[in-house]
Amino acid sequence: MVEANTKSNVLMLKKLLIFTLIMFVFGYALVPFYEKFCEVTGINNLLQPDVLAKDNWVDEGRWIAIEFDANVRGLPWQFKPLQTSARIHPGEPVNVMYEITNNSDREVTGQAIPSYSPRFLDKHLKKFECFCFTKQVLKPNETLQMPVQFVIDSGLPADINTVTISYTFFELPASASAIKK
């Protein structure tokens, strides 16, 4: 009886190990599948430039206030928009400059991640040029001015009069590994 239980337990252990291995491989296979799915559907393409639609029109009967925000996390950088707000018509192209300064004595690499308020603004915001599309490398005490060019399309709901566009810079690991050398 004990021998039958042992065989049964060993068989169950083998099945569980095989199942665990299959699930582990499946988890890794989902990453490229998810990236391809997002690319095809246009979901989560924060780091890709948009294209201005040919049917885009400026709604001159309406104004939107835009607030610009800039943050850094874990970086020795000073980061700010050169203008903190703007008043525009929906559909009107906007060009805003941001300034960033590396206050350290080492070269640092960072990447900006955008966030918006209200949350669904990303469906109506089309960026043509943005420093957030690529990593930024700043030499010690270097200052850069970087443009953001975008349009908020006329389809933005009429009850939205104020929006916030925020960028947060994070240090990239390549920069952190350079410190250890």
MIVODREN-466876 format. One line per 4 residues: number of its first residue (from 0); their letters; for each residue x, y, z of N, C-alpha, C, CB. Coordinates in steps of 0.001 Angstrom, whole numbers, plus 500000, padded with zeros to 6 digits. Glycine has a CB too. Layout:
NUM> a> X,Y,Z,X,Y,Z,X,Y,Z,X,Y,Z  ... $
***
This chain:
0> mvea> 500817,498810,500000,500000,500000,500000,500864,501258,500000,499068,499996,501198  501943,501246,500804,502835,502398,500886,503531,502619,499552,503871,502207,502006  503897,501520,498894,504575,501623,497607,503643,502232,496555,505071,500238,497148  502370,501914,496566,501398,502466,495618,501230,503967,495845,500035,501747,495753 $
4> ntks> 501198,504375,497101,501097,505806,497436,502332,506565,496977,500904,505995,498949  503492,505980,497145,504739,506610,496739,504768,506792,495229,505943,505777,497203  504370,505745,494485,504329,505856,493027,503342,506926,492587,503959,504512,492397  502211,506970,493248,501191,507968,492931,501703,509384,493210,499910,507698,493739 $
8> nvlm> 502405,509537,494318,502961,510850,494670,504050,511282,493694,503524,510823,496091  504900,510360,493283,505968,510666,492325,505361,511061,490981,506922,509450,492153  504335,510334,490560,503655,510659,489303,503031,512054,489370,502573,509607,488987  502378,512351,490483,501770,513683,490661,502840,514763,490667,500953,513743,491970 $
12> lkkl> 503965,514537,491321,505064,515491,491357,505591,515753,489950,506191,514980,492263  505747,514708,489154,506213,514866,487776,505218,515703,486970,506417,513486,487110  503936,515425,487109,502905,516185,486397,502943,517661,486798,501509,515594,486681  503073,517917,488085,503115,519308,488567,504367,520036,488079,503063,519340,490102 $
16> lift> 505502,519347,488045,506727,519971,487540,506608,520293,486056,507933,519058,487783  506031,519392,485286,505832,519631,483849,504863,520803,483656,505288,518344,483138  503770,520812,484422,502799,521912,484334,503462,523245,484691,501591,521648,485270  504275,523249,485746,504975,524469,486164,505916,524949,485069,505759,524226,487467 $
20> limf> 506651,524043,484471,507562,524399,483388,506805,524980,482186,508372,523169,482958  505689,524350,481826,504877,524843,480706,504345,526245,481013,503700,523873,480414  503863,526474,482199,503336,527800,482570,504447,528844,482586,502650,527743,483954  505629,528474,483012,506764,529392,483014,507107,529812,481584,507989,528739,483693 $
24> vfgy> 507200,528844,480675,507486,529131,479265,506358,529974,478664,507666,527811,478459  505124,529643,478966,503974,530401,478469,504039,531857,478936,502657,529749,478941  504427,532083,480194,504560,533448,480721,505574,534268,479934,504964,533408,482189  506695,533671,479599,507700,534378,478800,507239,534585,477363,509016,533612,478812 $
28> alvp> 506482,533662,476815,505993,533790,475437,504950,534897,475322,505399,532460,474953  504277,535238,476411,503252,536274,476362,503833,537665,476115,502465,536276,477650  505062,537925,476537,505644,539257,476380,505747,539661,474915,507020,539308,477026  506393,538896,474043,506427,539305,472640,505041,539299,471994,507354,538394,471863 $
32> fyek> 504177,538371,472416,502817,538345,471896,502094,539641,472261,502048,537122,472441  502209,540082,473508,501574,541315,473976,502120,542522,473218,501792,541494,475492  503443,542594,473034,504039,543717,472314,503533,543773,470875,505570,543611,472333  503435,542642,470214,502940,542600,468838,501463,542991,468797,503143,541191,468227 $
36> fcev> 500688,542499,469745,499265,542841,469826,499093,544351,469995,498586,542086,470998  499880,544966,470891,499806,546416,471106,500219,547178,469850,500697,546830,472289  501228,546686,469150,501687,547341,467923,500598,547311,466858,502965,546665,467395  499955,546167,466692,498922,546005,465664,497682,546828,465988,498544,544531,465517 $
40> tgin> 497273,546843,467257,496050,547544,467636,496265,549013,467940,495440,546885,468822  497528,549438,468106,497800,550835,468431,497635,551157,469901,496908,551719,467635  497520,550136,470724,497370,550331,472167,498737,550524,472801,496634,549133,472817  498817,551425,473784,500018,551592,474600,501242,551966,473773,500297,550326,475367 $
44> nllq> 501077,552833,472791,502202,553261,471968,502709,554622,472433,501798,553315,470484  503033,554729,473722,503455,555996,474316,504765,556516,473752,503584,555841,475797  505593,555641,473226,506912,556057,472785,507032,556136,471269,507943,555114,473322  505909,556273,470585,505904,556370,469133,505247,557675,468698,505178,555164,468509 $
48> pdvl> 505795,558341,467673,505157,559568,467193,503834,559267,466486,506101,560320,466246  502914,560217,466569,501624,560095,465908,501675,560784,464553,500503,560690,466780  500633,560580,463775,500492,561205,462470,499254,562083,462510,500400,560140,461329  499373,563297,461997,498247,564218,461964,497244,563746,460922,498718,565661,461660 $
52> akdn> 496006,563591,461345,494961,563143,460425,494641,564252,459433,493686,562722,461199  494329,563853,458203,494027,564830,457163,492725,565565,457436,493958,564152,455812  491821,564919,458181,490541,565559,458464,490560,566356,459771,489447,564514,458520  491742,566598,460330,491852,567376,461557,491449,568828,461282,493295,567303,462126 $
56> wvde> 490623,569382,462153,490194,570770,461996,490295,571482,463334,488750,570849,461443  490493,572778,463276,490629,573596,464476,489251,574098,464882,491609,574786,464242  488884,573847,466133,487608,574312,466685,487830,575679,467322,487030,573291,467732  487670,576732,466533,487953,578090,467011,486892,578630,467959,488088,579020,465843 $
60> grwi> 485815,577911,468140,484770,578340,469060,484965,577828,470474,483442,577894,468556  486080,577187,470730,486319,576569,472041,487765,576750,472475,485968,575076,472006  487977,576908,473774,489324,577041,474331,489597,575900,475301,489497,578406,475041  490843,575459,475330,491300,574469,476313,492540,575028,476994,491602,573075,475640 $
64> aief> 492569,574957,478311,493759,575340,479083,494605,574084,479271,493371,575987,480479  495902,574207,478968,496823,573083,479138,497839,573456,480201,497530,572713,477793  498031,572584,481166,499050,572768,482193,500171,571771,481920,498455,572578,483637  501407,572247,481985,502570,571396,481722,503297,571132,483035,503528,572056,480681 $
68> danv> 503685,569884,483226,504321,569459,484470,505561,568636,484133,503331,568640,485358  506568,568693,484988,507810,567950,484783,508329,567443,486127,508877,568836,484082  508766,566178,486136,509263,565542,487363,510458,564658,487048,508151,564713,488044  511272,564397,488053,512358,563417,487948,512256,562461,489122,513760,564115,487916 $
72> rglp> 512619,561217,488888,512641,560205,489944,514019,559560,489951,511514,559132,489735  514759,559794,491017,516050,559149,491188,517147,559673,490279,515902,557708,490969  516990,560849,489743,517993,561439,488857,518511,562750,489440,517405,561673,487449  519798,563033,489232,520350,564321,489689,520097,565413,488647,521875,564195,489971 $
76> wqfk> 518874,565507,488158,518525,566438,487087,517526,567477,487569,517958,565684,485886  517590,568622,486941,516555,569643,487106,515788,569642,485790,517163,571090,487456  514473,569524,485853,513654,569361,484664,512427,570247,484789,513250,567880,484460  512151,571045,483748,511006,571958,483815,510533,572336,482410,511373,573229,484615 $
80> plqt> 509237,572649,482287,508759,573220,481032,509119,574707,481017,507210,573008,480860  509448,575240,479844,509772,576666,479766,508513,577526,479826,510549,576965,478480  507361,576931,479601,506089,577596,479875,505242,576598,480644,505368,578079,478549  504577,577050,481682,503835,576137,482546,502399,575919,482097,503841,576653,483949 $
84> sari> 501910,576759,481179,500540,576593,480709,500378,577221,479332,499545,577213,481702  499282,576852,478689,498940,577427,477383,497426,577385,477239,499644,576652,476202  496928,578249,476388,495495,578271,476074,495374,578101,474562,494797,579616,476569  494696,577036,474150,494647,576699,472725,493226,576361,472296,495583,575522,472418 $
88> hpge> 493038,576327,470975,491816,575784,470383,492070,574305,470090,491403,576572,469071  491069,573433,470304,491246,572032,469908,491557,571941,468417,489981,571203,470244  492520,571099,468078,492935,570935,466697,494103,571820,466305,491788,571208,465797  494474,572755,467163,495576,573684,466882,496910,573048,467287,495364,575035,467635 $
92> pvnv> 497893,573004,466378,499206,572454,466742,499884,573291,467838,500115,572383,465500  500559,572596,468751,501215,573243,469890,502682,572828,469913,500511,572869,471237  503553,573774,470237,504981,573506,470386,505409,574033,471755,505820,574171,469225  505925,573157,472605,506356,573526,473955,507792,573066,474142,505422,572900,475044 $
96> myei> 508589,573880,474793,509978,573520,475077,510131,573148,476556,510934,574690,474707  510907,572102,476783,511280,571684,478132,512787,571839,478260,510829,570206,478428  513231,572099,479478,514663,572244,479726,515075,571260,480805,515021,573699,480139  516223,570633,480563,516731,569660,481525,518215,569905,481746,516479,568208,481037 $
100> tnns> 518632,569826,483009,520024,570052,483382,520510,568895,484244,520187,571399,484132  521661,568366,483891,522298,567327,484691,523150,568033,485742,523165,566348,483800  522757,567949,487002,523468,568627,488090,524566,567770,488712,522488,569037,489161  524907,566662,488069,525927,565783,488648,527247,565923,487901,525459,564320,488622 $
104> drev> 528268,565228,488407,529583,565243,487773,529814,563960,486964,530686,565410,488834  528713,563294,486563,528798,562072,485758,527767,562130,484630,528574,560807,486641  528028,561376,483570,527058,561259,482481,525890,560397,482962,527719,560645,481196  524660,560842,482670,523473,560134,483129,522514,559951,481952,522783,560901,484295 $
108> tgqa> 521897,558769,481889,520924,558457,480850,519551,558310,481489,521319,557164,480082  518562,558963,480889,517196,558886,481409,516177,558740,480299,516877,560113,482235  514976,558333,480678,513857,558188,479745,512640,558835,480387,513583,556675,479392  511937,559658,479613,510724,560308,480106,509507,559458,479782,510572,561716,479501 $
112> ipsy> 508613,559361,480748,507352,558658,480580,506234,559685,480749,507209,557469,481605  505340,559789,479749,504253,560767,479855,503083,560246,480670,503772,561161,478478  502345,561177,481252,501057,560857,481876,500137,562051,481659,501217,560529,483415  498844,561769,481637,497883,562796,481263,496718,562832,482233,497378,562563,479850 $
116> sprf> 496125,564006,482310,494892,564171,483067,493967,565043,482243,495156,564794,484479  492754,564639,482008,492120,563407,482450,492737,562188,481777,490629,563455,482171  492470,561029,482363,493120,559788,481923,492924,559481,480449,492608,558639,482728  491752,559748,479918,491476,559394,478518,492032,560412,477528,489984,559256,478307 $
120> ldkh> 492768,561414,477994,493331,562426,477099,494224,561791,476035,494128,563460,477900  494882,560689,476355,495780,560051,475383,495059,559650,474092,496427,558822,476008  493748,559455,474154,492987,559126,472941,492820,560345,472034,491609,558565,473316  492984,561540,472582,492778,562787,471827,494067,563574,471620,491768,563662,472540 $
124> lkkf> 495159,563129,472224,496449,563820,472126,497318,563110,471093,497168,563870,473512  497743,563843,470091,498602,563287,469049,499942,564015,469109,497943,563421,467625  501009,563276,469477,502350,563865,469567,503128,563556,468295,503110,563331,470814  503748,564594,467738,504543,564447,466519,506024,564394,466837,504259,565591,465551 $
128> ecfc> 506431,565142,467843,507825,565150,468271,507829,565236,469788,508629,566338,467624  508666,564403,470399,508734,564409,471861,510042,563769,472311,507519,563663,472480  510656,564370,473304,511876,563810,473886,511586,562478,474551,512492,564784,474898  510311,562188,474815,509941,560924,475456,510053,559732,474505,508525,561014,475996 $
132> ftkq> 510219,559978,473206,510346,558882,472240,511702,558192,472331,510132,559403,470827  512714,558882,472861,514061,558320,472925,514676,558570,474296,514953,558918,471822  515723,557817,474597,516444,558056,475843,517273,559329,475681,517352,556834,476219  517517,560000,476784,518303,561231,476789,519581,560993,477585,517487,562420,477388 $
136> vlkp> 520705,561363,477011,522002,561218,477670,522548,562619,477908,523003,560349,476810  522784,562949,479167,523323,564256,479511,524691,564097,480139,522378,565008,480459  525619,564859,479639,526974,564889,480202,526948,565679,481514,527993,565523,479189  528002,565607,482303,528024,566350,483566,527746,567839,483345,529379,566168,484263 $
140> netl> 526814,568386,484119,526432,569804,484112,525920,570298,482756,527609,570641,484528  525474,569399,481897,524937,569779,480585,523463,570174,480707,525099,568617,479571  523053,571152,479896,521661,571588,479819,521175,571427,478388,521503,573061,480295  519981,570853,478251,519363,570677,476940,517977,571297,476934,519288,569185,476563 $
144> qmpv> 517589,571851,475781,516207,572261,475570,515615,571321,474541,516103,573758,475109  514447,570776,474873,513846,569733,474039,512395,570094,473722,513920,568351,474745  511995,569956,472449,510628,570310,472073,509641,569153,472223,510607,570800,470654  508392,569533,472404,507266,568614,472309,506275,569288,471364,506618,568292,473738 $
148> qfvi> 505920,568596,470304,504942,569116,469346,503759,568164,469326,505563,569278,467911  502569,568731,469507,501375,567901,469585,500137,568693,469181,501207,567339,470997  499034,567977,469096,497730,568584,468875,496722,567802,469719,497336,568581,467343  495776,568511,470285,494647,567870,470962,493492,567950,469977,494293,568565,472363 $
152> dsgl> 493016,566796,469534,492023,566815,468456,490682,567375,468917,491827,565415,467903  489911,567776,467955,488627,568428,468203,487594,567487,468798,488094,569010,466926  487878,566198,468826,486950,565227,469393,486972,565159,470905,487245,563887,468848  487819,565960,471552,487857,565977,473018,486478,566393,473531,488975,566951,473550 $
156> padi> 485916,565664,474496,484579,566003,474992,484469,567484,475386,484230,565120,476194  483319,568062,475083,483096,569498,475279,483151,569915,476745,481760,569891,474699  482909,569001,477670,482940,569372,479089,484355,569431,479659,482119,568390,479892  485367,569101,478863,486769,569166,479316,487354,570493,478865,487618,567963,478756 $
160> ntvt> 487716,571337,479828,488270,572657,479533,489725,572804,479961,487443,573715,480205  490189,571910,480828,491563,571966,481322,492161,570566,481287,491618,572555,482763  493393,570473,480782,494100,569199,480745,495511,569409,481286,494137,568616,479297  496121,568336,481742,497502,568393,482236,498327,567359,481488,497568,568145,483782 $
164> isyt> 499485,567801,481008,500441,566914,480356,501680,566908,481238,500773,567376,478872  502033,565720,481721,503143,565589,482659,504157,564586,482131,502637,565162,484048  505429,564873,482373,506508,563954,482014,507338,563697,483258,507392,564529,480854  507686,562432,483468,508558,562060,484577,509761,561328,483994,507804,561172,485633 $
168> ffel> 510952,561813,484326,512195,561171,483882,512641,560152,484917,513309,562221,483641  513018,558974,484429,513580,557913,485254,514963,557587,484718,512664,556647,485265  515868,557235,485611,517203,556837,485184,517146,555447,484563,518194,556866,486370  517863,555288,483456,517922,553985,482808,519049,553151,483410,518118,554142,481288 $
172> pasa> 518889,551842,483461,519895,550970,484069,521287,551087,483457,519445,549559,483969  521398,551373,482159,522705,551500,481524,523522,552587,482216,522552,551815,480021  522846,553634,482621,523508,554727,483317,523952,554284,484708,522579,555944,483414  523116,553498,485365,523439,553029,486718,524617,552068,486690,522221,552350,487361 $
176> saik> 524719,551231,485645,525837,550289,485584,527159,550988,485311,525583,549244,484517  527102,552164,484690,528323,552917,484434,528938,553407,485746,528035,554105,483500  528128,553595,486773,528627,554070,488075,529489,552992,488722,527446,554456,489016  529105,551722,488566,529785,550620,489242,531162,550340,488667,528946,549375,489163 $
180> k> 531405,550779,487449,532697,550491,486802,533826,551250,487424,532638,550810,485336 $
***
